[in-house]
Amino acid sequence: MFNEKFKEIPEKEKNEIEYEADLRTAKRKKINPASKVNIETKLLNALTEGIKNREAERDLEHNEDRLFLLSLIPNLKKVPDNIKLNVKSEGSAMMNGIKEYKWNPVEFLNPKNASLKYALLILNRPINYNHDSMISLWNRATVRVTVDGGTNNWFHFLNQEDALSKIYHHTPHIICGDMDSLEPKASQFFVGANVVETPNQDETDFTKALRVLDAYLKDGHTKARLPDAFDEKEDKETQNVDGVVALCDTSGRFDQIVANINTLYKAEGILGSLPVYQLAQDSLTWVLTPGTHAISVPDILRRHHCWCSLVPFGSRAKHVTTKGLKWDL
């Protein structure tokens, strides 16, 4: 939840992260400090010197929007016992080996923003998103993909009210999946779409759809195809879109909900730095990797006391700090 009295973050702040060797502790335990100074210790010392002499630059021109900062320091599992980690989060720092990210995901949902290009995926869950917003989201998408049963959901959505009359191009660019849920009437209705069957059962339809999308973007929006090998990344750059929005309501089977989160985690290995967001009826979800993150929060969300959650998956998340939330970490 975002605080209405949120203070705007200054344009320049220092985030000092100091790693100190507690030699007194080492002496009390009769531990030779020199024996503990390994490669990781040298790395920490190098990071300290680099950070102390650097001031992060940030562009915070977001009109009425506000930012909150989140720092996720990589888990240093083998730091010697005589190393003390002291984190002071007063802003954002560019660290050697630790990336800095800026996020403004709600801009993909802004009907007035024509500059952002995105790919839209409709997954196999009922479309509960606002009717008019759904039409706008579809019309503004650069690439439109329906995934297996998501094709049926899009077909049924078009038969609601006056949806079809407001849609510019109702046929998706790509229909993909193992096709075990695709209804014949939906398949016949969307004649002209690139149909890519992905029978591999080792991955979910969502994950396979990202692979098909990646190949489609790299081929310059020509005919969609199944990548030659799922474990080989082609030496081409994904082009023409700024992000991916996957429409999938967070409901139904729990294993599928978790599988979708797993796909979000895998997305970086498939699409590189291209951000992937999962859009549900009342939430927007994405993965934050280790680093420093500045997330733009629209003023309307703060005024309506909308919620925000940070959920660690896979392992314990250590050294996490935030600035700008109602209850900071």
N, C-alpha and C positions, 0 to 999 in steps of 0.2 A: 504494500500500500504506500502511496506517495503522499508526503506531507504537503498541505497547502502552503505552509510557511517556508517551503523549501528555499534555501538561499542559493542564488545564482553563483556558480563556480567561477572564480576569476579566470582570465584568459591564460595567465601564467602562474603555475604553482610548482613547488618542488616536492617530490616524493622521495624522501631520503630513506634508503634501506641499508642498514648497517649490519655487518656481520663482525662480531667481536670474538676474539679468542680469549676465553676466561682462563688466563694463566694461573691465577690464584687457585682455582678449583683443581687445575692440573697438578699444581705443586702439593696441595693437601692430599691428593690421592696418589702422590708420588708417581705421576705419569709423566714421562718425558714428552713435552709438547712437540718436539721435533719429530718424534716417531708418529705423531698423529697428522702431520702436515702432508697430506697426499695430494693427488691431482685435483680432487674436488675442493680442498681447502684453498689451493692456489687460484682456482676458478672463482671462488667466492670473494677472495681478496681483490682479484682483477675487476669483478663486477662492482665492488664497493668503490674503488677508485674512479671507475668510469661514471658511476652514478653521481658521485659528489661533485664532479666537474661538468655536469650537464643539466640543462634546464629544458623540460619538455615544452614543446610548442603545441598549442591546441586551437583549433578554430571552433568557437562556440556560438557562431552566428545562426541561431535557430529561432529567431523572432520570439514568440511567446513560449517556446519549448524550454525545457530544462534538461540538465544532464544528471545522471548519477554515475559515479565511477566505481568500478569493480576491479580488484586486483586478485589474480589467481597465480600465485607463485608456484612454479613446478615443484613437485614432491621430491625433495632431496633425501632419499632413503638412507644414504650412507654417509651423512655428515658426521664427522667425529664428535664424540661426546663433549669435548672441550670447546666446541664452537657454539656460540650463543647467537640465536637469530632474533634480531630486534627490528620490527617493521613499523614505520611511522608513515601512515598514509595521509598525505596532505594534498594529493592531486594525482598526477600521472607521471610516470617516468619511462623513458625509452631505455630499455636494458639490453645489453648484449645477450642475444639468445632468447630474450623474452619479447614477444611481439606486442604491438600496440594496436588496438582495434577501435573503430568508431562505428556505432550502430544507429540507424534511424529506420527501423523496420516498418513503422506505421506508414511511412511515405509510400510504400508499395500499395497501400490500401486507400490512399488519397486520390479521389476521382479527379481532382484538379491538377495533379502532378502528371504531366505528359512526358517528362524528360526521362524518368526511370523506365527501363525495359526489363521485363521479367518473363519467366516461363511459368505457366500455371499447370499444376497437376491436380486432377480430381481423382481421389482414391475411393475405395469401395466402402464408403460410409454414407448414410443419408445426408443430403445437403440441407442443413439447418441454418445456414448463413442467411442473413437478411436478403430478401428477394432482390431489391433494387441494387444493393451493394454487390450481390453475386453477378448480376448482369454487367455492372460496371467493371468488375474484376475480370470477367471473361473478355469483354470488348477491348480492354486496354492491354491485354496480354500479347506479347510478341510471339510466343509459342504456346500452343494449347495442347495438353495431353490428357487423355482419359485412360485410366488404368483399370483394366479388366472390368469388374462390376461397377466401377466408377462411371463407365460408359452408360450403363443402365440408369444410374442416378441422374446423369446429365440429360439423358433422353426424357426421363419422367419430369425433370425440372422444366424442360422446354414446353411440356404440355400443360403447365400451370398458367392460369390467367393469360396475360398477354406477353409472356416471356419471349416467345419466338419472334414476335413483331419488333422487339427491341434489340435483338441480337444481330450483330453485323454479319458474322460468319458462324453459324451454329455447328458446323462440322469441325471436329478437332484436327489439328495437324497430324497427330499420332494417336493410335489406339494400340496399347500394348498390354501384355500379361500372358498368363498361361491359358486364358480364355475359358476357364472352367465355370465362370460366372456370367459370361456375356450372353445376353438374351438375343435370339435371332432377329427380333423386330428392331432392336437397337442397332445391331450390325447392319441391317438393310437400310436403316434410316440415314446412317452416316456414310453413304457411298462416297468414295473419293478420298477418304482418310488413309494415311499410311498405316497399315496394320502390321505390327511386328509381334509375332508370337514368341514368348520367352518361356519355354517349357522347363528350364532348369529349376529343380525343386530345392536346391541348396540355398537359395536366397528368396526373400519376399518379393512380391510384385512391385512394391515401392522401391526397393533397392535396384531391381532390374530396370525399372522405369528411369531411374537416374542415369543408369549406364546407357540406355537407348537415347535419352536426351543428350547426354554428353557427346555421343557419336554424331547425332543429328546436328548439333551446334558446330562441331568441328568440321563437318562436311558442308558447311555453308547453307544449312536449311534445305538441302536437297532431299532425296528420298530417305526416309528413316530406315535404319537397319539394326540388326543385332550385332554388337561388337564381336570381333573375331574371337577374343578370349577375355573372360572376365578378370583374369589375374594379370593382364598386361595393359599398362596405361600407354596410350598412343602419345607420340611426341608432337602433339599439336596443342595449341592453346584454345580453350573454350571461349567463344566470342559471342558478341551481339546481345547479351543480356547481363543485367546487373545483379540478378538474384533469381531464386526459385521459390515459389509459393505453392506448397502442397496443401490442398484443401482436404481435411479429414477430421471429422468430429471426434473428440476424445470421449468415446463411449463404446459400448459393446464389450467384446472379449478382452480381458486384461492382457492376455499373451500378445494380442495384436497391438494393443496400446504400447506395450514395452518394445515390441518388435519395431514399431515406427520410431521410437526414440533411438533404438539401435541403428536404424537407417540414417537418422540425422547425424549420429556419431560417425558413421562410415562415409558420409557425403563428401568430406574434405578429401578423402582418398580417391574419390571418383571425379569430382568437379573442381578440385583444387580449392582456390580461395573464394569461389562463388558461394555466397551465403544461401542456405536452404532453411526456410521457415515452414513450420506446420501450423496452418490456420484452422481453428475450430470456431464453434459458434461464439464462444466468449473468451478465447485465449489465443495467444500467439507464442509458439514455442520454438526455441532454437538452442544450439549447443554453444557454450562458451569454453574455448580451449584455454590452456594456461597462458597468461599474459595480462595486460592492462586493458580494460574495456570502458569506453565512454558511451553510454546508451542514452539517446535522446528520448525524452518523455513528453508527449504533447500535453499542452496545458489542460485540455478537456479531460484527460485521464486523471490528472491531479485533482481537478475540481470535483470529479465524481468519485473520488476516493477509490480508484481502481486498485486492484491488488497486484502484487509482484511476488514471485517465489524463486528461490535458488535451490535446486535439488541436485545433490551429488549422486553420481551413478558409478558403479564399478568398484570404487575404492573410496577411502576417506579423503575428503578435500581439506588440505592443510594450508595455512597461511593465506586465508581469504579475508580481504578487507573491502568495505564499501564506504562510499561517501555520497549522501544525497537521499538515502531512503529514510523513512520515518524511524525505523529501528535499524541502525547501521551495525554491521559486523565488525 
